[in-house]
Amino acid sequence: MDFRIRGEKWTLRYSRWMKKRWGWCVYSRREIVISSVKNKTEYDHLDSALHELLHAEFPDLKESVVHHGATDIAWALWKIGYRKK
């Protein structure tokens, strides 16, 4: 899936080969990779995607800020009914 962040084209893809990480923001390739391991819940996928999107949009933020921000936004979206199609 392609989209734009800061005016640049980025790609988001899922990978079943990522075992130790839930997501990865690869700045050099403008790519976000989300783990699609079977034990992740739908909510975990949402939180992971938001986490990596925040890294892409705000590369200077500290990891703790990204972590808490993604989790707070994911929880709010979950509570208002957001679900993956």
TORLUM-382528 format. One line per field, with one value per residue: residue number from 1; x, y, z of N, C-alpha, C, O in turn. Coordinates in steps of 0.05 Angstrom, whole numbers. Each point is the difference from the previous one (the first is absolute). Example, Ala and Ser with C-alpha at 12.3 -4.5 7.8 and 13.67 -1.06 7.14 Angstrom:
# residues 2
num: c(1_2)
n.east: c(264_-28)
n.north: c(-114_21)
n.up: c(156_-27)
ca.east: c(-18_16)
ca.north: c(24_24)
ca.up: c(0_1)
c.east: c(18_-15)
c.north: c(24_22)
c.up: c(0_14)
o.east: c(21_10)
o.north: c(0_22)
o.up: c(13_4)
END
This chain:
# residues 85
num: c(1_2_3_4_5_6_7_8_9_10_11_12_13_14_15_16_17_18_19_20_21_22_23_24_25_26_27_28_29_30_31_32_33_34_35_36_37_38_39_40_41_42_43_44_45_46_47_48_49_50_51_52_53_54_55_56_57_58_59_60_61_62_63_64_65_66_67_68_69_70_71_72_73_74_75_76_77_78_79_80_81_82_83_84_85)
n.east: c(17_-23_39_-31_45_-26_-42_5_19_-41_32_-42_30_-23_9_-1_20_-34_42_37_-7_-7_40_-14_26_-20_23_31_-24_12_25_-42_27_-33_11_15_31_8_43_9_0_-43_-13_6_-32_-39_-4_-6_-41_-30_2_-16_-44_-11_5_-33_-36_4_17_-21_-36_-8_36_26_27_38_35_23_33_38_30_25_36_39_24_26_39_33_21_31_28_32_-12_29_12)
n.north: c(-23_16_19_30_0_29_-14_-24_-10_-9_-25_-12_-13_-32_-2_-32_29_29_-11_15_-1_38_16_14_26_-11_19_-28_-25_25_-17_-11_-9_-20_2_-33_15_-44_0_11_27_-8_-15_-44_-25_-5_-29_-42_-14_-8_-40_-36_-8_-20_-45_-25_-8_-34_10_39_-17_21_-26_20_30_-12_-11_32_20_-22_-2_36_7_-22_15_36_-6_-13_31_20_-31_27_-1_-32_24)
n.up: c(0_-34_14_12_-7_23_-9_37_-40_16_19_-11_30_-23_44_-32_-29_-4_9_-19_-44_23_10_-40_25_-39_35_15_27_36_33_-13_34_-22_43_-25_30_-6_13_-42_36_2_39_7_-19_22_34_-11_-11_32_19_-22_6_39_2_-18_25_29_-40_1_-20_39_6_30_-19_-20_25_23_-22_-8_34_7_-27_8_35_-8_-21_27_25_-27_17_17_-43_15_-35)
ca.east: c(-17_16_-13_19_7_17_2_15_-14_8_-14_-5_-4_0_19_-2_27_9_-7_9_-11_-28_0_25_-2_26_0_16_-17_-27_-16_-8_-5_-15_0_-26_0_-27_-9_-7_-28_-7_8_29_7_-6_20_26_-1_1_27_20_-8_10_29_4_-10_16_24_16_-12_12_-15_-20_-21_-13_-13_-24_-19_-13_-18_-23_-17_-12_-21_-22_-12_-12_-24_-21_-9_17_8_11_-19)
ca.north: c(23_25_24_22_12_23_5_-21_-25_-21_-25_-16_-29_-19_-22_-21_-9_16_-14_14_27_2_19_12_23_0_26_0_-11_11_-24_-9_-29_-8_-29_-12_-26_-8_5_28_6_22_24_2_10_29_14_-2_17_28_4_4_25_23_2_11_28_17_-16_9_-6_-22_-25_-1_18_-15_-23_8_13_-20_-15_17_4_-26_-6_17_-10_-26_6_11_-20_-6_-28_-5_-13)
ca.up: c(0_-2_10_2_26_-4_-29_-13_-2_18_-3_23_-7_22_-3_19_8_23_25_24_-1_-9_-22_-7_-17_-15_-12_-25_-21_3_3_27_0_23_4_-3_14_7_28_4_-2_-18_15_-2_-27_0_17_-14_-23_10_11_-22_-14_16_-5_-27_-1_20_5_22_26_16_-1_21_-9_-21_13_14_-19_-17_17_7_-24_-6_19_-6_-24_6_16_-17_-19_-23_-4_-26_-18)
c.east: c(18_-17_22_3_20_6_15_-16_13_-16_-3_-5_1_20_-4_27_11_-9_6_-11_-29_-2_27_-5_28_1_14_-17_-28_-21_-6_-8_-13_0_-28_-1_-28_-9_-6_-30_-5_8_31_9_-5_21_27_1_2_28_20_-7_9_31_5_-7_18_26_17_-11_14_-18_-23_-25_-17_-16_-26_-20_-15_-20_-25_-19_-13_-23_-25_-15_-15_-27_-23_-8_17_7_11_-21_7)
c.north: c(25_23_21_9_22_4_-22_-26_-21_-25_-14_-29_-16_-22_-21_-10_16_-14_16_29_0_19_13_23_3_26_0_-10_11_-23_-6_-30_-7_-31_-10_-28_-6_7_29_3_22_26_3_10_30_16_0_19_30_7_7_25_25_3_13_30_19_-15_9_-5_-23_-25_-1_18_-14_-23_9_13_-20_-16_16_3_-27_-6_17_-9_-26_5_12_-19_-6_-30_-3_-15_-28)
c.up: c(0_10_2_29_-6_-30_-15_0_18_-6_27_-9_25_-6_22_10_23_25_25_2_-9_-23_-4_-19_-14_-15_-28_-24_1_2_29_-3_26_1_-2_13_11_28_5_-4_-20_12_-1_-27_-2_15_-15_-24_8_10_-22_-16_15_-4_-28_-1_18_7_24_28_14_-2_20_-8_-22_11_13_-18_-16_17_7_-24_-7_18_-6_-25_5_15_-17_-23_-24_-1_-28_-17_-5)
o.east: c(18_-24_24_-19_20_22_4_-15_24_-21_19_-16_11_4_-1_1_21_-24_-15_-1_-8_-20_18_-14_20_-10_-10_5_-17_-19_17_-15_11_-5_-19_-15_-15_-24_-6_-12_19_9_9_19_16_11_14_19_15_10_15_18_9_9_18_15_4_2_17_12_9_-24_-21_-22_-24_-24_-21_-24_-24_-22_-22_-24_-24_-21_-22_-24_-22_-20_-24_-17_-8_9_-10_-14_-14)
o.north: c(2_1_-6_4_-5_9_3_-6_-4_2_1_-5_8_-8_7_-17_-7_0_-1_12_-19_0_-2_-3_6_2_14_8_-7_-1_3_-7_6_-13_11_-18_19_3_7_-11_13_18_22_16_14_20_20_14_15_22_19_13_19_23_17_15_23_-11_-15_5_-19_3_-10_-8_0_-4_-12_-4_2_-6_-11_-2_0_-10_-10_-1_-4_-13_-5_7_-15_-11_14_-17_-15)
o.up: c(16_-2_-5_15_-13_-7_-24_19_0_-12_16_-18_21_-23_24_18_12_6_19_22_-14_-14_17_-20_13_-23_-18_-22_-17_-15_18_-17_21_-20_11_-9_7_6_23_-19_-9_-13_-4_-2_-12_-10_0_-5_-12_-5_1_-10_-13_-2_-2_-12_-7_22_9_20_-13_-3_-6_6_1_-7_-5_3_-3_-10_0_3_-7_-9_2_0_-11_-6_6_-17_-18_20_-19_10_-14)
END
